[in-house]
């Protein structure tokens, strides 16, 4: 089995970091969907029920997409980033 590659330590700015987060979350969502599809095709009902919880909880791609859109609209200005940080901190 291959080792998991370490994530980059510097993205060059918030926009690039959130773009990377969005890509990662889309990959994770796709992997969960693929596992769920396999469980259904193999009639693994208990496994499908188990995986459904992960599918329901996997909403981070929406959050990452929203954050990236806000950074693109507001820019990498430090005051705007503090506002975004404050806004994200209020999420339930």
C-alpha positions as CSV (number, residue, x, y, z in Angstrom):
1,X,0.0,0.0,0.0
2,X,1.3,3.5,-0.9
3,X,1.9,6.1,1.7
4,X,-0.4,9.1,1.8
5,X,1.3,12.1,0.3
6,X,1.7,15.0,2.7
7,X,-0.3,18.1,1.9
8,X,1.5,21.3,0.7
9,X,2.6,23.6,3.5
10,X,2.3,26.8,1.5
11,X,-0.4,27.7,-1.1
12,X,0.6,31.2,-1.9
13,X,-2.6,32.7,-0.5
14,X,-6.1,32.1,0.8
15,X,-7.7,31.7,-2.6
16,X,-5.3,28.9,-3.6
17,X,-5.7,27.2,-0.2
18,X,-9.5,27.2,-0.5
19,X,-9.3,26.0,-4.1
20,X,-7.3,23.0,-2.8
21,X,-9.8,22.4,0.0
22,X,-12.6,22.4,-2.5
23,X,-10.9,20.0,-4.8
24,X,-10.1,17.7,-1.9
25,X,-13.7,17.8,-0.6
26,X,-15.0,17.0,-4.1
27,X,-12.7,14.0,-4.2
28,X,-13.9,12.8,-0.8
29,X,-17.5,13.2,-1.8
30,X,-16.8,11.2,-5.0
31,X,-15.1,8.4,-3.0
32,X,-18.1,8.1,-0.6
33,X,-20.5,8.0,-3.5
34,X,-18.5,5.3,-5.2
35,X,-18.5,3.2,-2.1
36,X,-22.2,3.7,-1.7
37,X,-22.8,2.7,-5.3
38,X,-20.7,-0.4,-4.8
39,X,-22.6,-1.4,-1.6
40,X,-25.9,-0.9,-3.4
41,X,-24.8,-2.9,-6.4
42,X,-23.6,-5.8,-4.2
43,X,-26.8,-5.7,-2.1
44,X,-24.8,-4.8,1.0
45,X,-27.8,-3.1,2.7
46,X,-26.1,-2.8,6.1
47,X,-23.0,-1.2,4.5
48,X,-25.2,1.1,2.4
49,X,-27.0,2.2,5.5
50,X,-23.7,2.8,7.2
51,X,-22.3,4.8,4.3
52,X,-25.5,6.9,4.0
53,X,-24.5,8.6,7.3
54,X,-21.2,9.7,5.7
55,X,-23.0,10.9,2.5
56,X,-25.4,13.0,4.6
57,X,-22.6,14.5,6.7
58,X,-20.4,15.3,3.7
59,X,-21.4,18.9,3.2
60,X,-17.9,20.4,3.3
61,X,-17.7,20.7,-0.4
62,X,-20.6,23.3,-0.2
63,X,-18.8,25.2,2.6
64,X,-15.5,25.2,0.7
65,X,-17.2,26.4,-2.5
66,X,-19.0,29.2,-0.7
67,X,-15.8,30.3,1.1
68,X,-13.8,30.2,-2.2
69,X,-16.6,32.3,-3.9
70,X,-16.4,34.8,-1.0
71,X,-12.7,35.1,-1.2
72,X,-12.9,35.6,-5.0
73,X,-15.5,38.3,-4.5
74,X,-13.8,40.1,-1.6
75,X,-10.2,39.5,-2.5
76,X,-7.3,38.6,-0.3
77,X,-7.5,41.8,1.7
78,X,-6.7,41.1,5.4
79,X,-9.8,42.8,6.8
80,X,-12.0,40.8,4.5
81,X,-10.3,37.6,5.5
82,X,-10.9,38.5,9.2
83,X,-14.6,39.0,8.4
84,X,-14.7,35.6,6.6
85,X,-13.0,33.9,9.5
86,X,-15.5,35.5,11.9
87,X,-18.4,34.4,9.7
88,X,-17.1,30.8,9.4
89,X,-16.6,30.7,13.2
90,X,-20.4,31.3,13.7
91,X,-21.4,28.2,11.7
92,X,-23.3,25.6,13.7
